[in-house]
Amino acid sequence: MLTVTVLDHLREVSVEEDVLRDVARVRLLGPDWTREEAMRASDGLLLWHIGQLNAGDIGTMERARIIQRAGVGFDNVDLAAARARGIAVCNVPDYGTEDVADHTMAFMLALARGLWAYGRNVLEDPLTGWNWFKAGRANARLRGQRLGLIGMGRIGSAVALRARVFGLHVTVFDPYVGDGYEKALGVERVRSLRELAGCDIISIHAPLTPETRGMIDRAFWSASDRPAVLINTARGPIVHEEDLCDAYRRGRVVGIGVDVLQEEPLRPTGALGHLMETMPEATRDIIVTPHAAFFSPQAYEELRRKAAENVRRCFVDGSHRNLVA
């Protein structure tokens, strides 16, 4: 029987076994099945976001037909090395579309309406905190604000549709989507990243690639003609974290909502952790969530099942869905 190894994150494989039970056994790494053995003897590998597969790892894969990412991003796999070995690399790009879009809107609403500040003030000082005027938080109306989306894929499109309901003017930058798609969504499209610099809210929905790494940097914030809120539910390294924190200190950024970081988990010594430690809570509009935007019980089940089904498809008839290499 064929063997599939789950390399990271999972502690049980009930969903995967249910899908693959008649074609492959599913194993977790452990004392009796090491990573080195899995590289050499697995016919398929399931990889989440914690593990990495570099060229050295892939070079030891004697039997592998498929590396299946349980997730959207595939920057933790050396695609060129897999391609050279004839190993398919696939992802699951659609499992958490609604969840990440909802999380993005939650950031947007929480920062616009001061929910973090209000909640903190009420807990710390019930009397003064209950007085919305003395709480010192200026709320913003979303209707009429300009939302700049970086990326018009599944999640970016889902955010655009939600944002339009709230009356936001949506502007999108995505050089890889064909002409006319913006018309279907009813949004404005710009041809350069710098054209988003005048938006009130910037929300990132792009993959991490050599092109996008660090693209939201000092030059981007310097080009902006108004203070903006930054939301990132995509990949942390797309944002140059030190430049973001510097822009926040200078008032170029007035709110931060991030589910992903340049280095995870959040470290007190990192740029964002240090900013949060040193700024008074009363004046801080920063919300960090633990890479959880994708998660709901429904999305988690869907992700695991779709990843396993694609491995099954590869084994049964040699076909693939969502092939990235």
Helices and strands as residue ranges (DSSP letters): E 2-6, H 14-20, E 24-28, H 35-41, E 44-47, H 55-59, E 66-69, H 79-85, E 88-90, H 97-113, H 115-124, H 126-129, E 146-150, H 154-165, E 169-173, H 181-185, E 188-190, G 193-196, E 201-204, H 218-223, E 228-232, G 236-238, H 241-249, E 253-258, H 271-278, G 281-283, E 286-288, H 297-317
